[in-house]
Amino acid sequence: MTLGSHRKGDLVHIPQAVEMIECDPAADKQLTIPLRVKKTDSPQIGVVTDGTYSTGYARVFSDGSVWSVKQEHLYSLNGTEEL
């Protein structure tokens, strides 16, 4: 697993106890008023739908929704490593 910038389509590991924010997808790419906030109960896998913005967040599809997650909490997965 590696920490770094992520691009659309990257598979990422999201650790336990990470705050994920669901924002209006029609809004601009900066964070808006959250529709829903959740903290992960266990590690999760997600797919990056949009890369990092000046806010330090990336949008990630995980657990059936698109979430804004702090870039520093996302770890890239490649095909040769296991969790």
Buried (B, 14 or more C-beta within 10 A) or exposed (E): EEEEEBEEEBEBBBEEEBBBBBBEEEEEBEBBEBEEEEEBEEEBBBBBBBBBBEEEBBBBEBEEEBBBBBBEBBBBBEEEEEE
